[in-house]
Amino acid sequence: MSTIDRRALLLGCGSAVIAAPVAAAAFAVEPLPRDREPSRDLLALINAHETTYEAFGKAIQAMDGNNRDHDKASRAEEKALLAVCTYSAISDGDRRTKAQYLLKIAARGELDLAEHMQALLHSEMAKV
């Protein structure tokens, strides 16, 4: 059995060896990078929820017998949280960011409505 070393192969093939890497490089496909950054849409929903949550906290502190502002702020916060729950996270960055954010909300005991769970489950079905 004869052994072919790299030097003999290079000398024997001449320019074909030089052209081969160039041709291979022309057809090389870079692997697609995994999307690890959250989308602007998800970040906007999270920001909106944080803003409405802050406004809701201020409405509670400023409660002077007027429940109307409190109720309005509560509904706005709930709507913003449902929007985050409903968001269909497709990329790795979106899934990770959504999960981390909602775990933080759940740790505060505020992810407790049946609508939250339904929205989360529906958002998962939207990916299929």
N, C-alpha and C positions, 0 to 999 in steps of 0.2 A: 504494500500500500504506500503510495507516494504521498509525501507531505508537501503541501503548497504553503509557503510562507507569504507574508504580506508583501515583502519586497519583490518576490518573483511575480506575484499577481499584478502589482503596480507596473512593473517593467513590461510584462507580457500584454497587458490590455491597453496601454498607451492612453489616448485621450478619452476613451470610453469610461475609464475610472474617474476622470476629472469631471466629465459631464454628468455622471450618475448622481453625485451629491447635489448638483445644481438642480437637476430634474426632480429629485426627491424633495428638495426644499420648496420647489414651486408648488408641489401638491400637498405639502405638509399642512395639517389642519391643527390649529391651536385648540386645546381643550377650552370649552367655554368656562369662563370663571363663574363660580357659584355666587349668586347674588346675596351677599352678606349684609348689605346696607338696607335699612328699612326704606320703603317708598315714601315719597313726599305726602301722598294721600293718607297713609297711616299716621305719619307724624303730625299732620294737620288735625286728624281726628283726636289723637291723644292730647295735643295742645288745646283743642277746643274743650275736651273733657276737663283737663286741669284748670282751665280758665273758669268754666262753669262750676266746678267743685269749689274753687276759691270764692267765687261769688256767693255760692250757697252757704259756705262757712261764715262769710261776712253778714249774710242775711240772718243767720241764726244768732250771731252775736248782737246784731242791731235790733233784734226783735223787741218791739215796744208795744206789744199788744196787737200789731198789725200782721196778721198771718198771711195776707195777700202776697206780700213780697217774698215771704218765706216759701209759700206754695209755688210761686212762679219760679223761683230759683231752684227749688227741688225738682220740678218738672224739667227744667232746662238741663240740669245736671244728669237726671235719669236718661233723658233723650240722648245726650252726648255719650254717656256710657254705653247705651244700647247701640249707638253707631259704631263704637269701637268693637263691641261684641259681634256685631253683624258683619264687619269688614272681613272679606274673604282673603286671608293671607296666603299667597301662593309662593312667594320667594322665601328662601331660608331666612333672610333678614327680617322680613315681615312676620314670619311665624315666631321667630325668637323674640322680637320686640313686643309683639302682641301678647305672647305668653308671659313674658317678664312683667309687663305692665299690669295685666289682669291678675297675676299672682300677687302683686303689690296691693291691688284693690281688694282682692279676696282676703288678704292678711288683715286688712282693716275691718273686715266683716261687712263689706259693702257690695259684694257680688252675690246677693242673696235672693233676688227676685226670680220667679219662674221664667219671666221674659228674658233675663240674662242667659239662662241655660238654653232656652229655645233658640235665641239668637246665635249663640256659640255653635250649637249643633247644626243650625241651618247654614252658617258660614262654612262649616266643614263640608257639608253636602254640595255646596256650590263649586267646590274644587274638583269634584268627581266627574 
